[in-house]
Amino acid sequence: MQYRISSQIIIFCISSTILFSSSNPVFASQSSFIPFQLSPDSRSMFHIGGIQDSSGVQPIIGMQIQPTTNLLLGGSLSPRDINTLSIYYHIIIGYIPKWKLLKISSNMIQIGIHRYRFGDFADSRWFSFSVMESAHLGSLTLNLCWNRLFTQKWERNTIVISTRIKLIKDFYLQPGAVTYFTPEFSYSPFIILSMNI
């Protein structure tokens, strides 16, 4: 009985959140960034870096944990403007299936919620569904991630293309770009330094 009531409350909260979420779709496309990586040994990772967008270079910090071999939890934070204290953050849950497209690749499916707070326009919230494919070639990893960003009022697609380079033990460099297609084709380059902890 208690489980049934709890599940009904959770379903109601998720449904109402999706129904009443709103945001600027162009801003959401340009600022949504998911730096998470498949870690071969299921260790936690810390990420720090920056992404270039229309307003300049935005710093990003993030953390991911992998409590099991097929589950990833993480979040990242990006202060947007020190004067207004505006901030972008998101929380992601990822599932790593056992099937593989190629023998040298790995897959991950992610679902997330994104927020932009205290900015020039109203507080915003949007959601994402992502499918990531990673190919491993020695110490080099190539990542391709399709993201579907959405609210009840709009949907956008972005693609993240990146390379993970092992620098030294437990340290990785991840250069890449977020590509978005609407209102016009454009991209935002980024660079992330990741560390296993």
Disulfide bonds with the S-S distance in Angstrom:
none
